[in-house]
């Protein structure tokens, strides 16, 4: 992290115990950094990309199953568990983006809530107001019904629950443009930026000890926490480049034979790799 070469880390967020699809990665965000000059790029990878899982197996599934597959079945000689899940997901995201991704971080949604609350909340400038239905309880075994959530456009302070609702909202009532996975990816980028920015703020220092406790309970990574902290310190969010792989640039919508909505490369994976490379901050 103290060198000048490009470093890529993929952040994998999943529901965890008590959530439907507990090990499916709800969001995948690549943070690409050149530490020497703080050149920062954030790349959102949509969960519905149709890829080979495990890599090179000839068996296809959505990319959000890669972590679950490694966790359940092992990967490249690693026994089943979090290390194998992280390694397989990082390899698959690397295959999609064309980037060399050696490092990964996983965090569950409960961890996000605790972290944001420990930091005293986060400030997010909401670019688009929206209204959505949101489950009252994340546990699919508990049918607690739905509530309506709404976020106004503009700067606002959010606690942990509000931040998760903002980032995860899927059943959007209006406007429908905020219902897409692409819109959710953009919101999740904003949340990641807000959390790391808040953690570096002097006013958040009193909350860093409980925040660290929350992190240690909720995250798992193949980086040391010291290196992860140094990586975050060197990132320049104010001037970061933002890259989203969508059906408006290099992807196209499709449907599988069993009716799943998926995304495919519009002009082959090489074109996706070229698009990512061209948009990296150098």
N, C-alpha and C positions, 0 to 999 in steps of 0.2 A: 504493500500500500504506500510505502514511502518512496517508491521508484517512479519512473516516468512512463512506463508502458501502460497500455490500456488494460483495465481490470473490469470484468463483467460479473455482476451478481444478480441472480434471479430471486425475487421475493415471491414466495408461494403462499397464498392465503387460503385456508380451508376452515370448514365449520367446526370440526372436532366432535367430541362425544356429545350426544344429544341433538345433533343436527342431521337433517336428511342429506344423504350422500356425504357422510362425515369426513371422508378423506379425498373427496374431489376438490381440486384446487379451483376455488371460485374466481380467483384473479391471479394473473402471472405478470409481474412487472420486472423488466430487466433494467437495472441501473448500471450504466456504462460510464466509466470515469478514467480520465488521464490525470493522475494525481499531481503531476508536475505543474500543470497550469490550470487545474480545477475544471477542465472541459467536461461537462456533464450532459448525458443524454438519458432520457427516460423512454422506454419502449414498452408499450402495452401489447401483450400477446393474447388474442381472443381464445376463450376456452373451447369454442366449437370447431377449431381447426381439426380436420380429419387426417390423421397421421398413423404411422405404424407404431403400435404399442404391444410389446417392447420394441425399441428401435431395431429395424432390420429384420423383424420377425415375419413380415408378410401379413400380419394380423392388424386390422385397422380399428381405430376407436378415436374418440375425441381426445385432444391433447390433455384435457383436465383429468384424465384417468391415469396418466403416467406415474404420478406420485403414488397413487393407490396401488398400482400394479407392482412397483418396486417394494412398497411397504408390505404387501401381502405375499409376494412371491420371490423376493430377492432380486439382485441385479448384478451381472458380471462378477459372480463369485461371492458377492456380499450376501449375507443372510438376510432374510426378510426383516424389515424394520425401517426406522426413519432414515438411516444412512443410505440404504438402498433406494428408498423412495425419493430422497433428495437428489441422489446421483442420477437416477433414471429421468426424473423430470428436468434436471439441468441439461442433460444430454439431448433430450427431445426439444427443448426450447432453443438450444444451440443449433440443432439441425434445421429448425424452422427459420431462425434469424440469420444463420451463417456466422454467428459469433462464437468465439471460444469461451464457453461459460464453465469455469471450474468451481465457482462458489455459489452457494445457495443458502437461503434463509426460509424457514417455514414459521408461520405464526397463525394461531387460530383466532376466531372472532372474539372469544372471551378475553383473550390476551389483549386485543386491540382496545376493548372497552376499558379494561383495568389500566392499561398504559395511558390512555387519553385522560382518564379521571385522575390518575396519579400526577399527571402534568398540569392539572388544573384546567383541563379542556384545551381545545385548539381553535384557532381563528381561520376560517375558510371564506374566501370571497366567491360566493355561489354565482356562476355565470348565467345559469338558466333556472328560473323558478319552475317547480313542478309539484304535482300532487300524486300520491301513490297509495295503494293498499299495501299493508305490511303485516306479516303474521305477528300476533300478540306473543306467541311462544315459538321459539325456534325448534323445539323438540317435536318431530312429526308424530310421536305417540300421544302427544297432548293436543287435542283439538280445541284450542282456546279461541279460535276465530281470528278476525282481522281488525286492524285499526287503520284509520286514514292519517297519513303523514303529509306535511306540506313544508316546503322550503322556499322562502322568498329569495329573490335575486339580490345580490349585494353581500357586503361583509357581515359575518355573524360568528358568534362564539358558540361552540358546540361541546357538550359533554360526551362521554364515551358512547352512550346509547344513541344519541343524536348523530354522532359521526358515523357509527356503523349503519344506521338507517339510511343516511345520506349516500354512503358508498355502496350499499348492497341493494337498494331499492330496485326491484325488478318489475313489479306489477303497476306500472305507471299509468295513471288515468289521463293526465294531460300535462304537457304536450307529449304526443306519442314518440317524438324524437328522443326523449329521455328514457324510453323503455328498452332500447337496444343494448346489447353487451358492449358496444363501442362507447356509448354514453357512460355506462357504468365504469368502464376502464378509465375514462377521462376523470370521473369523479374520484376513483381510487387513487389516481396519480395525485390529485389535489390533497387527499387525505395523507398520503405518505409524505408529501412535501410539508404539510402543516405539522405533522407529528415530529419530524426531524428538525424542522425550524423551531418548534416550541422547545424541544429538548436542548437546543443550543442557546436558548434565551436565558439571560440572567434571572429573570423573574420566575423561571421554572426550577431553579436550583433546589429550593426546599422540597420539591417533589421528585427529585432525581433518585433518592434512595428507594422510596416505594415504587417508582417507575422501573428501577433496576430489578427489584423483586418481582414485579409483574412480568418483565421481560424474561427473566430466568425461568419462570413457571410456564411461559407461553410460547417461547421461541426455541427452535433447534436449528443449528447451523454448523457447517464444516469450517467456519472461521472462528477465531478466538473473539470474545467480546471486545477485547482491546483493538483488534484489527477492524472489527465492524464499526466501532466507535470512531476510529481514525478515518475510515472510509466515509462515514457520514459527515465528519468534520470537514473533509476536503471537497465535498460536493457543493456545487454552486447552483442552487435551485433558482435563484433569481434570473440567471441567464441560461438556464438549461434548455436544450433542444428537446422537443416532445415528438415522439414518433408513435403513431397508432396504425397497426395493420388492420385495414378495414376493406369492406366491399366497395369503397369509393376510391381505392388506389390499387392494391396488388392482389386482392382476394375476390372471390365470387361466391355467391350463395348457391347451395345445392341441397338435395334431399337424398338420404340413403334409401335403399330398397325397403327398409323396415320403417320408413317415415321420419327419421331423425333429421332435423335441420342442422346443416353443417356448413363449413367454409372450406374452400379449396383455393389453391393458387390460381390466379386468372391466367398467368402465362408461364407457369412452371416455377419451381423453387429457386432457380437461379435468379429470376427476376425479383423475387422477394428479397433474396440476399443482397442484390444490387441496390434495391430501394433502401434497405436498412443502412448499408455502407455509405450511400450518398447523403443520408440525413444525419449521420453521426456528427456530433460536435467535435471538431479537431483542434 
